[in-house]
Structures are given as structure tokens and as C-alpha cells.
Amino acid sequence: MQPSNFDLFAEHEPEQQPRREQIGEQSWLLRGFALGVIDQLLPALNTVLAEAPLRHMVTPGGFSMSVGTSSCGELGWITDRSGYRYSSVDPLSGLPWPRMPSVFAELAHAAAEAAGFAAFDADSCLINRYVPGAKMSLHQDKDENAYSAPIVSLSLGLPAMFLFGGFKRRDKQQKIPLLHGDMVVWGGVDRLRFHGVLPIKQGRHPRLGEQRINLTFRVAG
């Protein structure tokens, strides 16, 4: 299992002016949107991961995921040999997932609103930890009970190349570089677009070290 602690006392990231870039009909890249709350967000993340440590889950096909995962909120996403699903209980501890920190919920709500989706109240936050070489294959987020709410994604730490495709796996994909503090929101007609992450390149972020953390907020129940 990978350690979850971050160096919260390292030098701060350079100033980055938030800006909004449209990447689909109802999809937006919010550059630097989370930078203003990083000092509140990282300690809250450490608290969640102390209660629900990262683990490498196994897919229905029997493959161990290259990313370490955890969750917080009312529901957590899990995978094992029986399939993909949401659960109110952390299978590692047998206890409910940690409560979603208020800074998480408020940031996700604000990002969704900035992208044109009002009244977004996430009940699930999936936490993925990427080390250099880890990736996420193209997939659709379709394990939720309804698709009326958008997906809200936050990048922390090392840069990533985000693949944002169409509605079929073979459709052409945009390659979008994501930096620390960037957020992506997609919903409405774009809700079921395929997306993924290319293997993370070697590097060291001044605050998070040799890792990328991705928080994905959803309405799952």
C-alpha cells in the first residue's frame, strides 16, 4: 500500500490565474480553479486517507488497477471480481466511508456552477492516486443511478494528459494537459463521453512529490 501523507510545508505552487476553456458542448476545463483552497483541501484529504487508506482494487477481469483508490461521501466506488458498483461501506474496513469534507463539497459545487450546472451536490468522491507509469484506460462513468448530474474532476500534483473522447471508444480523443489545481466538468449531452489518462510521466511536484491525485465528484445515489 502506498503512503498517503503529503509534504504540506513545501514551497507553494506559482500563481496561476483561473480561466475557463470549453472542451465540449457542455464540458469545461477550469484552469487553476482549486488553487485558492489548496491549503484547506490537502489536510482534509490526508484526514480522509488516514481513515480510508488507498488500495489497488481488482477489476472484474482479475487485473489489479495501477492507481490506488479510496472514497469519501455517502457512497464509494469499488470494483472486484463481481463487478463495478457503489457501496455505502468501505470493504477494507467494513465501516462507512469517511464523510466528505466541506471544502471538497463546496469546491465541487462551485466548479459545477462555473460550468453551467447549478445545484450540484455530490454524494461521492472517488480518490485516485497515480504514481509515474500509472494510467487510466478509456472508460465511461456509467455506474451511477442517473446521469442528470455532471462529473466534476480535480487534478492535484504531477501533470497528467487527459484523454477526452466521444461516445464510442474508437472516437477521436482530445489530449488535454492537466496541472495542479485544474478542474474538468462534463455533463448534459457530454455526460457519457469516454475519457482516460495517459501514463503519468516521471517528475516531482513541490507539494505532493512523485504522485498525482485525482478527485472525481459524482451524484451516485
Secondary structure, 3 states (H helix, E strand, C coil): CCCCCCCCCCCCCCCCCCEEEEEECCEEEEECCCHHHHHHHHHHHHHHHHHCCCECCECCCCCECCCEEEEEECCEEEEECCEEEEECECCCCCCECCCCCHHHHHHHHHHHHHCCCCCCCCCEEEEEEECCCCCEEEECCCCCCCCCCCEEEEEEECCEEEEECCCCCCCCCEEEEECCCCEEEECHHHCCCCEEECCCCCCCECCCECCEEEEEEECCC
